[in-house]
Amino acid sequence: MKKSILASSVLALIVASSSAWAKVEPTEAAKLGESLTPVGAQQAGNEAGTIPPWNGGMTEPPAAYRGGNNLDDPFADEKPLFTITAANYRDYADKLTPGQIALLKKYPNSQRINVYPSHRTFSSPQLVYDHAKANATSAELIAGGNGIANAKEYVPFPIPNNAVEIIWNHITRYRGGSVERTSVQAPVLANGNYTPIKAVDSIVWPSKMKEPKDNKKDDNVLFYYTQEVVSPARLTGNVLLVHETIDQVKESRRAWVYNAGQRRVRRAPQVAYDGPGFGSDGQRTSDQLDMYNGAPDRYDWKIVGKQELYIPYNSYRLSNKALEYDDIIQPGHINPDLTRHELHRVWVVEGTLKEGMRHIYAKRVMYVDEDSWQTAVVDHYDARGDLWRVQEGHFVLDYRVQVPWLAAEVLHDLTNGRYLAMGLTNEEKVGIDFNYMASRKDYTTSALRRKGKR
């Protein structure tokens, strides 16, 4: 890595070793909204001018938005600044991950990275900024980093002292508080063939329930989640229910599945860590949904540093409802003409499997967008130390409600040439509903049985 990255690595490690698990002093927290954005990113642009300053982000729909469920592209008239291919990637290697380079080399005739001007569009409601400000001087890691204390719901560590705090910022980042989504997950064979799996999932934070927050029931719950498969017929009626616990070492994730064929509900302890992902045809682990989720306890995490990186960003073209899934899905990778990469600063966080712990990934390197705390890219390594799978999250800001979201998650297997595209909503009438209202009774095993049908 470049000297600047190494320097920031040393600084980060010094800070982490001297103040691990500590909240910051009020003088440090005062930087939020000044030299730092309200959630902790560097407010200034870079010296070269290729990353602009953050000026509040996109706080209302742009002129391009025509109403309805399609997020019209505010940057539709922009052209790529340049295109990175297998032939010229060495010229840009310091701003690419090893996984991105591996994909260019694996598909030299078709994969490319179109790089556009950078726009720091991230914004959130004032509530999120207020939470981050309060958390800076109060939130603490507990149980060896496996839980959080004294924190409001969103962005517990806007000025992180160590890598685990960055992981928690990703896990707890604002996603609207309550949302229902109808989307397609497509396990894609090496030749490009796929069977779309359509599901309706919902995620609700305790404070967004119809009922008042129940401190006893919600004490160790981050959010409630369901996923109901609606097609294809062979999977229809299978339902997953999760109560996502904060400290999963103290209390394992509460998960149940309803199997439509057996017509029964059963506990699902395998829905965690490297258990097979629901409906993924073996192409992802449970903890790879949303780029990374769950307890961080199986890895030793360290901050490598900050890096300027070409990451998927402002992916409005990819989310366009004029597209069909066949327009997006191609052999080897999604259609690169529909993707957009921009230069942004990311936190580079490396997790190495602890001795005595089990996971199919011996190492994972996460590249976390500093503005949104959304993980943008993850490189996954096997037990031999070889790069195995590469994951990208294609960021969009839903400017109607100021919610950072993903137009798609794409997970590539460099060994078998298959990939998994998740979260596609292009052919769905609504796709994502941030006005979703739910009750606790919707997240019980009784509700699971009612949802299950064939």
SULBEL-V913501 format. One line per field, one symbol per residue. phi: phi as a letter, one per 20 degrees, with the letter a starting at -180 (. if undefined). A space follows every 10 residues. Layout:
phi->???
//
This chain:
phi->.fgfffffff gffffffecg mefefgffff ffndfdfgdo fffffeffne dffedomedb gffffdnnee efffdfefdg facecffcff fcffdcegff ffffffcfec ebdeddgece egbbfggfff fffffgdcfb fclmnebccl cffdlfcfdf ebffffffff fegfcnnbbd cdbddcfdff enfbdfdebd ccbcegfdff efgdgffegd debdbcbded afgfdgnfcd ccdfffeeef bggecccdef felbdbfcff ealeffffme lmebefeefm mabnfefece dbeeqdbece cfblefffef ffedfffeec fnaffffeec dcebecedcd ddgffnedaf dfbcddddgf fdmefebcdd defenefdcc ccdefcdfff cldfbdfadc dddfedmebc dcmfcgeegd ncceefdcdg ffcdffffff ffbc
//
